[in-house]
Amino acid sequence: MVVPLSHAAALLSFSSSSTSPPPLPRLRFSFTKHKPLAMASMSEDPVREWILSEGKATQITGIRPIGGGCINRASRYDSDAGSFFVKTNRSIGPSMFEGEALGLNAMYETGSIRVPKAFKVGPLPTGGSYIIMEYIEFGGSRADQSALGRKLAEMHKAGKSRKGFGFDVDNTIGSTPQINTWTSDWIEFYGVHRLGYQLKLAREQYGDSLIYERGQRLVKNMGPLFEDAVIEPCLLHGDLWSGNISSDKNGEPVILDPACYYGHNEAEFGMSWCAGFGGSFYNAYFEVMPKQGGFEKRRDLYMLYHYLNHYNLFGSGYRSSAMSIIDDYLRMLNA
């Protein structure tokens, strides 16, 4: 399955997300209340204000656009204190970027794989919002697969939660709200807040009762797929496809544009159908995080969430892949 061409623009800059669809009808971004990372005052240009104060700069030497997806605009701000990467959105308030910032900094704090550190989130005086983060100079090649697998596993091993499965705020996967209500049971979390939520969107948006009903049968009967797994709440990037993976100028892997939450580590591979993970990636990963029994039979279940999301965002071209996975599991489980 080929990701829409709009995804390709994300590769060379910190784009809005893995997806670039129009907003879903009848949906509003609804976020868990949480203390903002750092909210800016409503100055004429709060980005410049922050760089010239808390950013330690005395002058800004250049501002240039560097692309972005259909959701956000991206710019590089150069100053005598270094460069900063800035994303802006003219219609959505700071909550979306707050979720991104919390995810970036949660990954950053594990001290494992490289991610851009988020510095500031705030509202724009004319409406919308912005996020200021570390500017990373990308290298000329993709991340080494072995290094990527090892570093990602180190992040999963280091980033654990005592609250269960979920995250401190709801965030987005593309422009789709992603519900992260803390839940003690992984099968319940994945069934309700991942597969169940996407199935409801498909029914509401397309009137697709068939995929909803079959998908719900799978959710109710998928327990045996996890019988051989020991599931811990690991910090996940949540949207790991090729456009969100790069390397810095030293060749070290970099991941960006997350949809973070704490979940089963195997769920991280749900976008593997457009991530390009090879044997060296998985070999290095499983050296740090050993493969669990039943891994192969759960792989498509984790892909299903992302196929459903692409169906909801981009339309019927992704429906057959999602339905095929559902039907295969219903036969496997005799459900």
N, C-alpha and C positions, 0 to 999 in steps of 0.2 A: 504494500500500500504506500502510495507516495504522499508525503505531507504537502499541503498547498504551497504554491510558490511564494506566498507572502511570508512563509517561515524562513526562506533563504536569506531575507534581508536582515534577520536577527543575528546571523553568525558573526559578522564583523563588528558589532557594537552591542552594548547591553540593551537589548530590546525590551519591549513591554512584557513579553511572556513567550511561551512556546507557541501560542496560537494568536491569530490576529483576525478574529471574526467580528461581525457587527454585534451590538448588544442583544442579549436574548430578550424577547418580549415578556412583559409582565413580571420581570425580575428586578429586584433592587439589591444593591450590595448591603448586606446586613452583617455587621461585625460585632464580635464580642467586645464589651467595654474593656479597655486596657489602657494603662497610662502610656501616653505617646512616647516614642523614643526621644524626640526633641522637637517641640512645636515652635515654629518661627513666629515672630511678631509680624503684623500686617504692614510691612513697609512697602515702599514703591517697588523695590526689587529685593526681596528677602534673600535670594540666592547670593547676589553680590554682597549684601550686608553681612551674611554669615562668613563668606570667604574672607572679607576684609576685617573681620573681628575674630571670631572663634577659629577660623581657618588659618590665622596667623599671617595672612598676606597683607602687604602694604599697597599693592597695585595689581589689577587684573590686566594681563598683557594680551589676551585674546579670547574670543568666544567663537566656536565654530560648531555647526550642526554635524552630527556623525550618524545620522540615520535614526532608526527606531522602527517599531512596528506600527500597525494601524491604531493601536491603543494609546501609545505614548510617543512623545518626541524626546530625542536624546541629543545632548550637547556636551562638548568638552570646554571647560573653563580653564585657561592657563593663567598662572599667577607667579609672582616671585617666590611663593611658598610651595610651588608645585602645581600639578594639574588635578582637577576634580571632574568626575563624571556626574552629570545632572540629567534626570529624567523629569519631564513635566507632563501633566494631563490637564486639559482645559475644562473638563466637565465633571471629573470624579474627585471627591474630597480626599483628605489625607489618609483616610482609613486604609485604602488599598495599598498605598506606599508604606504605611505603618506596618502592615502585615509582611510586606517584602523585607523591610528593614529588620524586623524582629527575626525573620528567617535567616537572612544573611548573617546577622550577628550571632545567632545561635550556632550556625555552622562555623563561623570564624572562631568562636570561642573554644571549639573542640581542638584547635591547634593541629588539624590534620590536613585536609585538602585546601588549596588556596581559593578564597572567595573575596570579592570586593567588600571592604568594610563600609557599612552605612554610617553616615555622620549626622544627617539632619533630615527631618521630614516636616513639611509645613504647608499651609494654604497659600495660594497665590491671591494677590489683592483683587484681581479681576475675575476670580472664580477658578476652581480647580486646585491643583496641588503640585508639589515637587518633592524630589528626594535627591540629596547630595551624597555621593559616595566616593570611595577611593577610585582613582583612575588607574587601570592596569594596562600596561602596554603589551598587546598580544604579540606572540611570535608568529613566524611564517608557516608553521605546520600545526597539524592537529596534535592533541595530547597523546603521549605514548600510552598505549592500551594497558600495558602491565602496570605502569605508574598510576594510571587512572583507577584501575581495579583495586590496587593496594590502598591508595589514599582514600577512596570511597569507603572501603571496608573499615579503615581506621576511624573514619568519621562515624560510621554506624556503631562501632564498638565503643567509642568514647561518648557519643551523645545518647544518653539514656534519660528516661523520665520516670519519676516516682508517682506521677499523677495518672498514669495509664496511657491510653492511646488517644491522640488528639493534639491540640496546640492551644496556646493562650489566646489566640484570636482566630476568627474565621478569615480565610484569605481567598484567593482566586486561582483557578487553573485555566489559563487563557483569560477570557472574560466571564467564565462560569463561576459563580460563588462556590466555594469549597467549605463545607461545614466541618468544623473541627472540635465539636463538643467532646469534652473528656469522657471517655468510656473505659470501663475496666476490662471488658472482653473484646478481643480483636475481631472475632467472627461477627459479633454484633456491630462493632464500629464499621467494619468494611461492608457488611450487608446493608446497614441503614444509611450511613453518611457518605458512602462511596457508590456502590452499585445501586442501591435503592433510590438515592437522590437523582442519579442520572436517568434511571428508568422513569421516574416521575416526570422529569423534564421532557423526555421523549413522548410521553403520553399527553402532556399539556401542550407541547409545541406542535406535534405532528398528528395528534390523535391516534398514536400507535399503541393500541391496546394489546396487540399480539406480542410485541417485544416486551411490553410491561408485564403481561401475565406470565410468559415463559421465564423472563428474568427473575420475577419474584419466586417462581417455583425453584429456580436454581438457588436463590438466596436462602430459602427455607431448608434446602437439602444439601448445602455445601459443606456441612460440618465434617464429614468423613475425609475430605481433602486435606484436613489439618491434623489428622490423627498422629502422624509421625513427626510433627513440628514442635519445637520449643520456641515459643514466640515471646520476644521481649520488645518493649516500645523503644525503637531506635530512631534517632533523628534522621529524617529522610529529606532529600532535596525535593522530591515529589513530582518533578516534571523534567526528568533527565533524558533529553533527546539531543541529537547532534548540534542543534542550534544553540544549546545552552552549555556546550562543552567547548573549551578552547585550551590554549596553552599560553603561558607568559613568555617573555623574551628569553628566559633561561630554559624553556622547554618543559616547565612544570605544569601539570594540569590545572585548569581553572574551571570552576562551575559557577553559573550565575542564573539570574532570573528564576528564583525558586518558588515552589508552592509548598513550603515546609509543613511537616507535621511529624508526630512520633507514631511509627507504625511498624509492622513486620518488615524486616530488612528486605525480604524478597520482593515486596511491592515496589521497590526502587527500580526494578527492571521492567516495569509495565510499559515503558515507551521503547523497549529494546527493538521493536519493529522499525523504528526510524532513528536509532541511536548508534548503530554500527558496532555494537559490542562483539568482539571476537573471542576466540579461544584463549588468547593470552590475557584478556581482560578478566574472564571468569576464573582462570587458573590462579591469577594473582589475588583476586578477591577472596576465593575460597581458602587460600593459605592463611588469611587473617580471620575470616568469618567462615568456618567450615560449613560445607553444604549439608543441609538437613534432609532427612528422609522425606520423600514425596515432593521434592523440589520441582521435578519435571511435570508432575501432574497439576501443580498449582500455577505454572508459568502463564498459561493462557487466561486463567482467572484474573490475574493482575493486569494483563493486557486489556481485558474486557472493559475495565473502567475507562481507559483512555480511548478505546474505540467508541464507546458510548458517548464520551465527551466530544469527540470529533464529529460524531453523528449529530449531536445537538448543536454544535457550532457551525459545521460546514454542510450538513445536509445528507441526503440519502446515499451518497457514494460510500459512506462508512457503515451503513446499516447491515449489509450482507455479512461483513466481517464479524460484527457484534453478534448477529443472530446465529451465525455458524458456530461461534464459540459456545453460546448458550445451548444450542441444540446438542453439540458434542458432549457437553457436561451432563445434560439431562439423560442422554443415553448411557453415559458412563455410570451415572449414579442411579439409573433405573427410576428416575423421578418423574 
